[in-house]
């Protein structure tokens, strides 16, 4: 017991295989936890509906922005198509 009272000496006395096993288990657990959380979210109906609503909102916002940009382009082209005499009068 007195040999392993100093923790630094105890860690130095461990085999490299112990460290390899520890870090392998740690990485494996991190992978399983992250994969498990993703699977739980995917199986949860409320989360799936929430995610679907967010995607629909994003698509609607993108389509609104593209419609506004197309409307601005149409205004620019109509302005260019007008004769210069009318532009001066305005």
SELUM-77815 format. One record per residue: residue in one letter; x, y, z of N, C-alpha, C, CB in turn. Coordinates in steps of 0.05 Angstrom, whole numbers, padded with zeros to 5 digits, always signed. Last residue first. Glycine has a CB too. Layout:
SELUM-77815
AXYZXYZXYZXYZ
...
This chain:
SELUM-77815
X-00795+01257-01292-00802+01247-01265-00783+01259-01246-00802+01217-01263
X-00771+01275-01338-00795+01288-01328-00802+01281-01300-00818+01281-01347
X-00730+01239-01344-00723+01267-01338-00748+01282-01327-00713+01281-01363
X-00757+01193-01357-00741+01193-01332-00735+01222-01325-00715+01177-01336
X-00778+01205-01406-00796+01201-01384-00781+01203-01357-00811+01175-01386
X-00731+01207-01437-00748+01231-01434-00766+01229-01410-00764+01235-01460
X-00711+01156-01438-00697+01175-01421-00714+01200-01417-00670+01182-01431
X-00759+01102-01436-00743+01122-01450-00732+01143-01431-00760+01136-01472
X-00752+01042-01398-00766+01067-01403-00748+01086-01419-00775+01080-01377
X-00719+00999-01386-00734+00998-01411-00748+01024-01418-00754+00975-01410
X-00701+01010-01335-00682+01012-01357-00697+01013-01384-00662+00988-01356
X-00747+00998-01307-00736+01025-01305-00717+01029-01328-00722+01029-01279
X-00752+00944-01315-00772+00962-01326-00762+00990-01326-00798+00960-01310
X-00707+00925-01288-00708+00921-01317-00730+00939-01329-00714+00892-01324
X-00719+00939-01235-00695+00949-01247-00697+00947-01278-00670+00935-01237
X-00764+00908-01226-00766+00937-01225-00743+00950-01239-00768+00946-01196
X-00741+00857-01230-00761+00865-01249-00765+00895-01249-00788+00851-01243
X-00708+00857-01185-00696+00855-01211-00716+00864-01233-00687+00826-01217
X-00747+00858-01144-00728+00881-01147-00715+00881-01175-00707+00880-01125
X-00770+00808-01152-00786+00832-01155-00769+00857-01159-00804+00836-01131
X-00727+00776-01139-00737+00775-01167-00754+00800-01172-00753+00749-01172
X-00723+00788-01085-00701+00794-01102-00709+00794-01132-00678+00774-01098
X-00772+00768-01067-00766+00797-01064-00744+00805-01083-00759+00803-01035
X-00765+00714-01079-00787+00729-01092-00782+00759-01090-00814+00722-01079
X-00723+00702-01044-00718+00700-01072-00740+00714-01088-00717+00670-01081
X-00749+00710-00994-00726+00726-01002-00721+00726-01032-00701+00717-00987
X-00788+00670-00997-00796+00698-00994-00773+00717-01003-00804+00704-00965
X-00756+00624-00999-00773+00630-01022-00782+00659-01021-00797+00611-01023
X-00732+00628-00948-00715+00628-00972-00732+00636-00996-00701+00601-00976
X-00777+00623-00915-00761+00647-00914-00744+00650-00939-00743+00647-00889
X-00793+00571-00929-00811+00593-00934-00796+00619-00934-00834+00594-00913
X-00750+00541-00910-00756+00541-00939-00774+00564-00946-00770+00515-00947
X-00754+00552-00855-00730+00560-00870-00735+00561-00900-00707+00542-00864
X-00804+00527-00844-00800+00556-00840-00776+00567-00856-00797+00562-00811
X-00791+00474-00855-00811+00487-00871-00809+00518-00868-00839+00478-00863
X-00753+00465-00814-00745+00462-00842-00765+00477-00861-00742+00433-00850
X-00785+00471-00769-00763+00489-00774-00754+00488-00803-00739+00481-00755
X-00820+00428-00776-00831+00456-00776-00808+00476-00781-00845+00462-00750
X-00785+00385-00770-00799+00389-00795-00809+00417-00798-00822+00368-00798
X-00770+00391-00716-00750+00394-00737-00762+00399-00764-00732+00369-00738
X-00820+00381-00692-00806+00407-00688-00786+00412-00710-00793+00408-00661
X-00828+00328-00707-00846+00348-00716-00834+00376-00714-00872+00347-00700
X-00784+00305-00680-00786+00302-00709-00805+00323-00720-00796+00274-00717
X-00797+00316-00627-00773+00328-00638-00774+00327-00669-00748+00314-00628
X-00844+00285-00623-00845+00314-00618-00821+00328-00630-00847+00320-00588
X-00824+00233-00630-00843+00245-00650-00844+00275-00647-00870+00233-00646
X-00762+00205-00626-00781+00222-00611-00798+00237-00631-00766+00242-00592
X-00725+00182-00658-00748+00166-00651-00770+00183-00636-00740+00143-00633
X-00686+00221-00661-00699+00212-00685-00725+00197-00679-00680+00195-00702
X-00668+00225-00608-00681+00248-00620-00697+00239-00645-00660+00269-00628
X-00645+00174-00604-00668+00181-00586-00683+00205-00598-00658+00188-00558
X-00604+00178-00641-00625+00159-00645-00650+00165-00628-00615+00131-00639
X-00572+00218-00617-00583+00222-00644-00607+00203-00649-00562+00219-00666
X-00558+00192-00570-00573+00217-00569-00586+00222-00596-00555+00241-00560
X-00527+00150-00592-00552+00144-00577-00569+00169-00575-00545+00134-00549
X-00483+00176-00613-00501+00161-00631-00528+00156-00617-00488+00134-00640
X-00461+00196-00566-00469+00214-00587-00488+00201-00607-00445+00225-00602
X-00452+00147-00539-00469+00168-00527-00479+00187-00549-00453+00184-00505
X-00417+00120-00573-00443+00109-00566-00462+00130-00555-00440+00086-00546
X-00372+00155-00573-00386+00149-00597-00414+00138-00592-00371+00128-00614
X-00358+00153-00518-00366+00179-00530-00381+00174-00556-00340+00196-00536
X-00345+00099-00515-00368+00109-00500-00377+00136-00511-00360+00112-00470
X-00300+00097-00548-00323+00080-00554-00348+00091-00540-00318+00051-00547
X-00265+00130-00519-00274+00138-00546-00299+00122-00554-00251+00133-00567
X-00260+00098-00473-00269+00126-00471-00280+00135-00498-00247+00144-00462
X-00238+00051-00492-00264+00050-00479-00276+00078-00478-00262+00038-00451
X-00189+00071-00509-00207+00058-00528-00235+00058-00517-00197+00030-00535
X-00167+00089-00461-00174+00109-00481-00192+00097-00503-00149+00120-00494
X-00162+00038-00434-00177+00061-00423-00186+00080-00444-00161+00075-00401
X-00128+00010-00468-00155+00000-00463-00173+00022-00452-00154-00024-00443
X-00082+00041-00465-00095+00037-00491-00124+00028-00487-00079+00016-00507
X-00070+00036-00410-00076+00063-00421-00091+00060-00448-00051+00080-00425
X-00059-00018-00409-00081-00007-00392-00089+00020-00403-00071-00005-00363
X-00015-00022-00442-00040-00035-00450-00064-00025-00434-00038-00065-00447
X+00025+00000-00412+00015+00016-00435-00011+00004-00445+00035+00019-00457
X+00015-00011-00342+00024-00019-00369+00012-00001-00390+00017-00049-00374
X+00032+00030-00286+00012+00017-00303+00024+00011-00331-00013+00034-00307
X+00068+00062-00260+00072+00033-00258+00052+00017-00276+00069+00024-00230
X+00051+00113-00266+00075+00105-00280+00078+00075-00281+00099+00118-00268
X+00008+00113-00230+00002+00115-00259+00027+00107-00276-00006+00143-00266
X+00038+00109-00183+00019+00088-00190+00013+00089-00219-00007+00091-00173
X+00067+00156-00182+00082+00130-00185+00063+00108-00193+00095+00123-00158
X+00024+00190-00176+00041+00192-00200+00056+00167-00204+00060+00216-00198
X+00004+00177-00125-00011+00170-00149+00005+00172-00175-00036+00189-00151
X+00034+00145-00073+00038+00168-00091+00024+00161-00117+00068+00173-00095
X+00021+00095-00054+00010+00118-00040+00013+00143-00058+00023+00123-00013
X+00041+00047-00071+00023+00061-00089+00010+00085-00076+00002+00042-00098
X+00073+00031-00028+00085+00034-00055+00068+00051-00073+00091+00006-00067
X+00039+00024+00014+00056+00048+00014+00070+00052-00013+00077+00045+00036
X+00017-00024+00000+00000+00000+00000+00018+00025+00000-00019+00000+00024
